[in-house]
């Protein structure tokens, strides 16, 4: 048997190899690069015979461990492990009984500390000191449960006020106090600070006293450290800050203290060159009060570029902050809480839409006496709206992960939105986690159903609602199957007029659809249609005659549009419908008919079984279209995604209509292409939609997406139900406080312009027609940059743009931020007077006066200070015009908006 090394023998105590090793001339001091000598190892393990052998061979008795160790001797190891006989042997060979380690801990102290009283007493008899050095004793006192200011002060004086002494871990007394086993002793911390304790010292791991207190959740310690100037922005060797440690351990109050500290200053860490679209510079944010309730969409109220927002703190997880922000920021849907952007520091701050009306949980938990038929209908409608948001997420392969009533929040416009999107995550196709979202949505539906009194609900509605909940709970339904069924149920809550549509008319419409299908000349389509026709005749009832006709007509139109457009090579290469096989597309249209008929699930399954292979291909292609068409931009919305489109306005370069996208009301603006400059206008459109899609602000119209193919590219944006600013203000005329309302809307519009300018964007076409008012009565900017579609030569003749155009642009110069200020000054004139600037003057005459530096006469509706603002905004020289920041503050004063009104 081969003999081990001397270190192995010292570890195991097996002396059988000693003779062989000794005969071979083994080195008794050989550490084998471990930092431990054989004598230390044998002493630690209490192997007396090995210790005697090594001492007899001349082993150095007081040698200290080296490397990463604490500098202990063999005697220290024997004492701390209670090996009395080994201790006696070492001392008999003149081991120093008071030789301390790096932390000043003596063998006697170590024996006593580890409960070996007999060893400690014997060492004391040999002259050993039971006390470690003063700084070390101060550290141990601060780390103990008995820490108090009186004892600490004695120890401070004993160590000559050296409160910043460090041990082998790089820790100070203050660090031990903050990391101690109990809530901090306030007086002891104040004492250490009085003697100059460094509140920003970092140990070997880079951790500060503030980090250690934040880990423990010690509110008093955090509060005191911040008051003494603790820096919350310091990161340790793992790149984490104090607030991240507090977040990881769920210490919400500690996070609040840090973020609301008077010392808290955001410092931007991303340069403009590398900043992502969602980045908000720290200098644009003001953090307001912490909000105890969790149903506003965030943790703190705040101000971003003078606009009210909610700030949500990033809780570190397995997913990086940037990935969470990027996914949320890319979402554009009216039933998803908006993320305006994020502050990217060592911690992260989500800057979100403020949900002012609270959660659906609070809405549903009201007393029964507070319900009426309208509120009952609303709470069910809110569930439908949340389902629309969830459908949007699932179609983008995103799982919410935390669907519950507390995360369904209601905005000031009365619409419900899914919140807490930071909890979401991207998933692959066929991911089971989508089913979890369906199950949790079911729980929300059941809670509402059990909480709400039956005001205005007939027995059929409740039976159908519960049947749907049961089908969802049993699994197998996707959100795309759930949403149409909820929609039909919600429509049951809306009183309808007597049905005047006959069954024969429904069958005639079905016959028209058959003719269209026959033109496709594909037997598989015909088979599907015949199956559908049988189902339709079986399930149509007087209550759904009218809805069935509407859907059948929509399907007919969609099929005609689909198969005519499919002949275009441009469409085939650019549109989302190319990822759907023709059969898959047809199948999807048929599903709409089944929805309105409320056909049972078994009927749908029978339809799928007709051609399971093709349908499965359709589903797979729907799930991951990017694998088929990589060039589709993130903002793309295919024409087939729009339903029930009805035009309501048109102009020289566009046509505007209302439509539904993903069952949500939207506005569609189609841009007219001309044969002469088709390619140029299409490129301008692409630049504009890419720019607009990246914008996210309370006072800028939300763009959901667009389509760049076909003869009329289009934008899809939110609907401004109150129309243009001028139309809205006309309704206010003569009402109490109408002038205050004018200045408030102008102030809101200025906030949108401030946001654009902060993002380096020039509007270029500011006029009151491009300031819209949404359902909530909020003024928003739209069509920024769309003025570029109009050529310079027709700007004066085709439109009224000359009444807002700026002097430098008339001279052929490029528009600047100052140009927007001039145009906005003209908007103020029109908004206050109700008449366009310069009245009915001819465009050429207006241009001549503008170039001469003239302005309209002061209207009687303006006070001197108000008119002075307009004059300052409309100076002839751009450099002399006011900055948007000043304009915002002036308008805020005129609108009488309190300083703290937004927080």
N, C-alpha and C positions, 0 to 999 in steps of 0.2 A: 504494500500500500504506500503510495507516494505521500510525503508529508506536506501539510499545508504551510501557508506563510505564517509568520509570527503574529500578524494582526488577526488572522483566523483563529489561531490558538488562544489569543487573548480574549477573543469574542466568545468562543465556545467553552473555554476552560479545559479542553482536552490536552493534557500534558504529555501524552504518549509520544509526540513528535519532538519534544523539546531537546532530547539528547541528540537526535539526528541534526536538528537545526543548529544547535550549538556547535557540534562537531564541524558543520559546514561553514562556521564563522558568520552566522547571521548577525545583521546590524540591529541592535536593540532599539535604535532611534528611528528606524525606517517607517515613515508614515505612509508610504505608497501613494503620495500626493493627496491623502485624505485630510491632512491637517491634524490628525490624531496619532499620537504615538502608541505603541503596544501597551505602555504603562497606563496611559489614560483609559484605554479600552478595558483592560483587565480590572482597573480600579472601579470603573463605572459598573461593571458586571459582578464585582465582589469576588473575583477569583484569586484568593489569597496566595495559593501556591505559585501561580504565575507571577503575581506581584513580587513575591519573595525572590523568585528566580531572576526577574528583571532588575530588581534592586541590587542583587548580588553581582550582576553583570555590569553594574555601573550606569544604569539608566538615569537620565537627568530628572530629578524628582520634582523640580519647580518649573519645568518647561510648560509653556502655555500653548493651547491649541491655536492654529493659525487659519488663514483663509476666511471663510464666511462665519467662523465660530465666534463665541463670545469671549475668547481668551481665558478659558478656565484651565486650572491645573489638575493633575491627577487627584490631589487631595480634595479639590472642589467637587470632582465627579463622585468620589467615594462618599463624601459628606452628604451631598444632596440626595444620594440614593440609600443612605443609612447603613453603610458597610463599616461598622465600628472597628473590627479587627484590621481591615485594610487601612483605615484612617490611622490607627495606632502604628502599623508597620511603616507607613509613609512618614509619620512624625518622628519615629525612631531613627529615620534616615535623614533627619533635619529638614523635612518639608516645612515651608513657611506657613504657619497657621493663619496669617493675616494677609496672604497674597490674594488680592481681589481681581475679579475679571474686568472686562471693559466697562461694565455698568457699576463698578465699585462694590460688587457683591462678594463678601468674604465667605470662606468655607463654613464658618460658624453660622453666619446669617442664612446661607443656603440650607444647612441642616435644620435650623429652626423653622425656616419658611416652609420646608417640605414635611414638617411634622416629626422629625427624628430628634426628639428631645435628649435622648441619652447621648447621642453623638455630639449635639450642640453643647451639652453640659461638660463633656470630657474635653472638648476643644477649648472651652472657656477656662477650664482648669489649667490647660496648657498655654494660656495667655491669648487665646483667640478672641477677637472682637465680634460681638453679636450684631453690631451696627455696620451698615454699609456707609459709603460716603454721603455727605449731606445732599448733593443734587439728586443722587439716586434715591435717597430716602424721601425726598420731596416728590419725586415722580411716583413712587409707590404709595405715598400717602394720598396723592391726588387720584390715583387709580382705585383706591379702596372705597368701601361703602362708608367709612368713618371720616371722609374728607371734611375738614372744617377750616375756617379762616385762621383761628388762633394757632393751631398746630402748624398750619402752612406758613404763617408768618415767622414762627420760631425757626423753621427749617430754611426759610428764605434768608434770614439773618445769618444762620449758621453756614450757609454756602455763599456768603458774601454777596447776596443779591443776584446770584447768577441763575435767574429763572429760565434762561434760554439754553441751559446745558442739555445735551442730547445723549441718549443711550445708543446702543448698537443698532437699534431700529431707526435711528434718526428722530426719535420722538422727544418732545419736551414735556414738562410738567403740565402745561396747558392742554396739550393733546391728550394726555392720559385723563385729565379731568373731564374733557369733552366726550371721551370714549368710555367713561366709567360705567359701572353696573347700575347706577341709579341716576335719577334726575339730578342735574348739576346743582352744586351748592353755589348759589349766586354770590355770596360774600367771598368765597374762595376765588372765583373767577375775577371778581372786581379787584381783589388783592393782587393777583398775578398781573393783571393789566396795569395796576398802579406801579408795580415794580418793573414795568417795561416788557412784559411777555409779548412776543411777536405773534399777533393774531393771524398772520399770513405765512408763518413758517410751514415748510413742507417736509414730511418725513421721507424715508427711503422709497416709499411708493408714490411720493408726490402728493400725499393727502394732507390737507390743512385741518386746523381745529374746526372750521366751519363744516367741512365735509364730514368729519367724524360725528359732530353734533347732528348734522342732517341725517346721517345714516341711522342714528339712534332715535330720531324724531323728537329731540329735546328742544321744545319751543323756546323755553327760557334761555338756553344756551345760545341758540341761533339769534334770538332777539338781542342779547347782550353783545355777542360777537359782531353783529352788524353795526350796533351803536358804537363799537370801538374801531370801526373801519375795516372789518373783514371784507376781502374782495371775493365776491361770488362768481367772478368770471375765471378764476384760476382753474386750470385743468390738471389732473394728475397724470400718471404715466399711461393710464388707459384712456386718456382724453375725455374723462368725465368731470363734470362740475358738481358743486354741492347740490344744485337743484335736481340734477339727474339722480344722485344718490337718494334724495328725498322721494323722487318719483318712483324709483325702483321698489322702494319699501312702502309705498302707499302713504307717505306722510304729507297729505294734502295741505295741511295748515302751514307746514314748514315751507312748502313751495310758495304759498301765498305771501308769507313773511318776506321771503327773499325778493319776490317780484314787486312787492309794494314798498320795499325799503327806500328810504330817501337817498341812499347811496347807489341805487340801481340805475345804471345807465347802459342803454343798448349801444353796442359798438358793432358796426357792420363789418363782417369778415369776408364778404364776397366782393371782388372788384367788378366794375361795370362790364369788363370784357368777358368774364366767365360767368356772370350772373344768369341763372335760368330765367325763363319767362315769369315764373311765379315769385321770384325774389322781391321782397319789399325791404328797402333800406331801413335800418334801425332808426335812423333819424326822422322817418316819417310817422313813427308810432308813439303815441302817448298811452301808457297803461293807466287805467282808472281803477275803480274800486273792485275788490273781489266780490263776486256774487255768490251767495251761499246756495241759492237754489240752482239746480242743474238743468233747468228747462229753458234756457235762453240760447243754448247752442255753444256755450263755452264757459270759461272760468272767470274771466274779467271783462268788464266793460272797457272800452277803449276808444281812442280817436285815431283815425288814419287819414291823413291829408284833410283834416277838418270834418271828416265824416264819421258818424257813429258806427262802431263795429263791435264784435265780440272777439275776445282773444282766448284761444284754447291752448293749453300747455301740452307739448309733446311728451308722452310717457315712453321712455326707452323700451324697445322690444327687440325681437329678433330681426325686424325689418328696419333698415336705415330711415332716418327722418326724410331725406330727399325723395326716397321712393314713395313714401306715404303721401307727401305733398304733391309729387308729380301725378300720381294716380287721381287724387281728389281734384286737383286743379283742372285736369283735362275733362272733367265731367260737366256736361251742359244739359241740364234738364230742370224744368220748373218745379219738380217735386224732389229735388236734391238740394240740401242746404248749400249755398254758394261758399266756395273758398276763394277769397280775393287774392290770397298769396300767403307768404310765410316769411318770418324773420328767421334767418339761419345763423344762430350763434352756437356756443358750446351746447346749449339747450336749444329747443326750437319752439317757435310760437306760430300757431295757425291763426291767421287773421280771417275771420268768418263773418257771414251774414248774421245780423242780430234777429233772432226769432222772438218777436215781442209778445206773442199771445200765450206762450207756455206750451206744455206737452199735452198729448192726447190722453195721457194718464190722468192729469189733473182735470182735463175737460170731462172725462168720463166718470170721474169719481164725485161729481157734484151731487147734492141732495136731490131726491126724486121730486121734491116740490119745485125745484128750479128748472125742471125740464118742460119743454113744450114740443109740439110736433116739428117745428122748424129745427130746434137744436138736436132732436133725435135724428132727423134726416141728415144733419150736418156731420154728426159723429160717424155715421156709416159712410158718408162721402169721404171723410178724411182717411178712412181705412183704404178706400179705393185709390185715393191719391198716393198714399204710401206704397200701395201695390204697383202703381205706375212707375214710381221711382225705383222700386226693386226690380221690375221688369227691365228697365233701362240698364241697371247694373249687371244683371245676369246676361243680357245680350252682349255685354262687353267683357264677359268672362270675369266678373268681379263678384265676390261674395261679401255681403255686408258684415255678417258675423255677429251682429248684436241687435237684431230686430226686436224691439219691444216698445211698449207704449211711451216710455220715457224718452225714447229716441225718435218718436214721431212728433215733430214740433210744428206749431202753427204760426205763420207769419202775420204781419199786420194786414195783409190783403185777404186773410181768411183761408188761405190754402195750406194744406199740410205738406211737410217735407221730411224726408229721411235725414236724420242728423247723425253725428258721431261717425262720419265716413272714415275717420282715421283708423277705425277698428277693422276696416275692410281689407281684403287682400285679393290679389289676382290668382286665378286658378286655371287649371287645364280643362280641356273638354271632358264632358261626362263626369265632372267632379261631384262627389256625393255631398259636398258642403252646401251646394245650392239647395239640396233637400232640407238641410237644417234651417235655412232661411225661410223656406215654405212652412216648416213646422212651427217656427217661432211667430211667423205672421198669423198662423192659425190660432195660436194662443192669444194674440192680440184681438182677433175677431171674436173668440169665445168670451174673453173678458168683457168686451164691449157689449156683447149680446146679453150677458148675465147682469151687467151693471145698469143697462139703460131700461127705463120703463117703456111699456108698449104704446106710447103716444103715437097715433097715426100709423101704426104698423098692423097690417092684416096678418092673419095666421099663415097665409101662403108665403108671404115674405120671410117670416121667421123660420118656417119649415125649410124653405129653399136655402136660406143662409146657413142653417145648421147642417143641411145635407152637404153643402159645399165645404163647410168646415170639416165634416167627417171625411169626405173624399180627400181633402188635403192632408188630414192627419194620418190617413192610412197609407199615404205615399203614392208615388207614381205620377202625380200631376206636376207639370212645370209651371213656372210663373206665367208663361205665355198662354197656358190653358186656363189659369186661374183668373187673370185680369178680365177677359171678356165675360166670364160668368158673374164676376162682381159688378161689372158695368151694367149688365142686364138687370141685376137686382137693384142697383141704385136707381135705374130708370123707373123701377116699380114704385119708388117713393115719390115720383113726380106725377102729379095728376095729369091725365091725358084727356083730350076731348073724345067724343064718341067716334068710334071707328067708322069711316065712310068708305074704306077701301074694300072691295069685294074679293072673294077667293079667286074668281075668274081673272081678275086683273093680275093677281100674283102669278097665276099659271101662265098668263100671256107673257109676263116678264120673263118667266122661266123659259118659255119657248124662244124668246128673242136671244137669250143667252145660249140656247142649244144651237141656234144658227151660227153664232160666233165660234162656238167650239168646233162645229163641223168644218169651218174654214181652216182650222189648224191642221186638219188632215192627218191625225194621229189616232189610231184605234185605242191606245191606252187612255188618252184624254176623254174620248167618247165614253169608255167604260166607266171612268170615274164620274163623269157627269150623269150618266144614267143611274148610277148608284145614288148620287146626290138627289136626283129628281124624285126618286122613290121616297127617300127620307123627307124631302121637302113636302111632298103631298101628304105624308103621314103626320107630320108635326106642325104644319101651319094651323094656327087658330086665329080667330078674329082679333085677339089682342096683339098679335105680332104681324098682321098683314102689312101694315104700312112700313114697319122696320124691315121686313123681309124684302119688300120691293126696293127699298133704298139700298140695301146691301147687294142685292142681285144686280142692280144697275151699276153700283160701284165696281163690282167684280167684272162686269162686262166691259166697263171703261178701262179698267186696269189691264185686262187681257188684251184688248185692242191696242192699248198704249204699249204694252210689253212686247208684243209681237211685231208691231210696226217699228218700234225703236231698235229692236234687236238686229235690224238690218243695217244699222249704222255702225261702221267699224269704230268710230270714235266712242260711241256708247259702250261697245263691247269691251274696249280696252280700259275704260275709265270708271264705269258705274258699278255700284255694288250688286246690281241684280245679275251681273255676269257670273257671280259665284253661285247663284242658284240655278240648278238645272231647270230646263223648261217644265219638266214634270213636277219638280219641287215647287216651282213658282205657282203652278196651277193648283197643286195640293194646298198651298198656303191660302189661296183665294177661296177655295172650297171650305176651308176651316172657318172663315168668317161667316159663311152662311149657316154652318152648324152652330156657331155661337148664338146667333140671333134666334135660331129655332130652339135653343136650349136642348139640343140633342144629347142623349145620354153618352157617357164615356164609351160604352160598348160600340156605338155607332162610329165614333171616331176611330176606334181600334180596327173595326172592320174595314174602314176606308184605307187605313195604313196597310192592312194585310193584302190589298189588291196587288200592290207592287212593293213589297217590303224592302227589296234591295235598292230600288231607286229612291224610296222615301228616306232610307237610312243614309244614303249618299247625300240627299238634300239636307238632312239634319246635320251631318258632319260638316258640310260646306258652310252652312249657316253659322256653326259654332266658331269656325276659324277661317274667315274669308281672307285673312292676310296671307295664308299659305297659297291662295289661288291668285290673288291680285295684290301684289306688294306695293303698287304705285298709288293706291287709294289714299288720299290725305285723311288725317284724323278728323277733320271737320266735315267730311263728305256725308251728305244725306241724299239718297237716291230718289228720283221722282216717284217711284212706286211706294215710297214710305209716306207720301202725303195723301191724305184722304179728305173728301168733302170740301174741295177747294172752291171758293166763291170770290171772284174779283169784286173789289169795291172802290178802287181808285186807280187812276193812271196819270202819267205825265209824259214829258218829252222823251225821257230815257228809261222809264220803268213802268211796270204794272204791279199793283199791290192787291193781294187777296188774303182772305182768311182761310185757314185750313186746319186740319188735325194731323199732328205728328205724334206717333206713339200714344194715341188717344188723348193728346193734349192740344188745347187751342193755341195756335201760333199764327204769326203773320208771315206771308211769303212775298218777297219783293223780287220780281223778275226783271232783269236788265235787258233792254232791247239792243241787239247787235245790228250793226249796219254793214252792208257789203263792202263799203270803202275802207273801213278800218276795223274789221272784225277781229283780226288777230291782236291788234293793239288793245282793244277794249277787253278782250278775254284775258290778256295778261294783266291789265289793270284790275280786273275783277279778282284774279287769283291773288294778287298782292293785297287787295283790300280785305278779302275774306280771311286770309292768313293773319293779317294784322288785327282785324276785329275779333277773331276767335280767341286771340291771346289776351284780350282785355276782360277785366272782371272788376266791376265797381258798382256801388249802389246807385250811382247817378249816370250810368252809361247803359244803354239798351243792351240786353243780353242777346248774343248771337249763339244759336244752338248749332248752326252749321250751314252748309250750302251745297250747291251742285254747279260744277263748272262745264258740264257737257250739254249738248243740245243747242237749239237756236236761241234760247233765253236762259242763260245762267241765272241762278236765284240764290237769295239769302233766306234763311229761316230764323226768325228772331221772336222774342217774346212780344205779346200783344200789349199795346198801350191803349186801353179801353177808353181813356178820356181824351184821346186824340192829340192834336197839336197844342202847343202852349197857348196860342191865340184863341183857339176854340174853347179851351178850358177856362181861360180868363173871361171870355164873353159870358160864360155861365155864372161867373162870380160877380159880374157887374151889378151894382145896386144892393149887394148883400152886405151885412155888417162885417167890417174889417176887410173889405175886398182889396183895398190898396195894400194892406199888410200881406194879403195872400199873393199879390203880384210880386212883391219884393222877396217873399219866401221862395217862390218858384224860381226867381232869378238867382237867388242864393244857391239853391239846389243845383241849378244848371252850372253855376260857376264851380261847384265842387267837382262835377264831372269834367269840366275843362281843366281844372287844376290837376286832376288825375292824368289826363292825356298829356299835358305839358310835362308833368313829372316823369312820364314814360317816353319823352322825346317825340311825341306825336303832335302834328299840327292838324287841326280839323279841316281848314281850308274852305269850308262851306257853311259857316255859322249863320243861321237865320232862324226865325221863330218856327218855321216849318220843320226844322231839324231838331227842335226841342219838343219832345213828346211827354205826355203825362200818363202814368200807368194807373192800374186799378186802385192802387193805394194812394193816389194823388201825388205821387212823387215825380218831379221833373227829371227827364233823362235825355242825354245827348244821343243822337243817332246820325247815320250817314256821314261820318267823318271821312273826308277824303273822296267821297263820291262825286264831289264837284269836279274832280279830275276827269270824269267821263265826258264832261262838256268841253268842247274845244274853245280856244281863246276867242275865235272870231264870232262864235254864236252865243257867247255868254250874255251879251247885252240884249240880243234880239229874241232869243228863244225863251228866256226866263226873266224873272225880276231880280237876278243876282246883282245887277248894277246898283241897286239900292242898299246893298250891304258890302259891296266890293271895296277893297282898300286902295289907297292912292298908289302904293308901290306896285301892286299887281297890274294896275292900269298902265304903268310904265314898262310892263314886261318883266318885272323882277319876280323872283320866287317868293312864295308866301313864307312867313316866319311866325314864331309865337306871337310877336307883336301884331301881326296881321289878324290873328284870331281875336286879340283884345279889341282892335278897332271894330271888327264885325260884331263882337258881342256888345259893344257900346250901341251899335245900331239896333241890336235885339232889345236892349233895354228901352230904347225910345219906342219901339213898336209895342212892347209889352205894356208899358205904362199908359200910352196914348190909345192903344187899340188900332193904330193906323201904321202902315209901313213907313219907314224913313223916307223923307222927301216927298211924301204924299203921292200925287199923280204926275209929278214931273217926268218929262221924257227921259229915257235912259241916257241919251247923249248929253243932255243938259246936266243930269246928275253927275255924270263922269267928269264933265268939265269943271263943275264946282268942287268936286272931291279933289281933283288934281290941283286946284287952286288953294286947297286947304280950308275951304268953307265947310260949315256944318249947318244943319237945319236950325231954324230959330227955336229958342227955348219954349217948349209947350207949357201951357198954364198948369198942367197936372204935376210938374216938377217943382220941388222946393229948390232953393239955391244950392244947398249942399248936394242934393241928388243930381242936379244938372252939372255941378262941378265935377262929379265923378265921371259923367259921360264925356265931358270936355277933356279930362285927363286921360281917358281911354282912347280918344279919337284924335290925338295930336297928329299933325302932318308927318313929322319925323318919327319913324318907328322907335328910335332909341329914347324918345321922350315919353312914350306911353307907359302906363302903369304895368307893373308885374302882376300876374294872376293872383299871387298871394295877397297883394294889397287889395285887389278887387274883391276877393273873397271876404276879407275882413270888413270892408266898407259895406258890402251887401248884407253881411251878417248884422251889422248895426242897423241898417235900414229895415231889415226883416224882424228886428227885435228878438233875435235868437239869444237866449241866455248863454253865458260862457259855459256853464256845466250842463246845459240841456241835453247834450248828446251822451253824457257819461252817466 
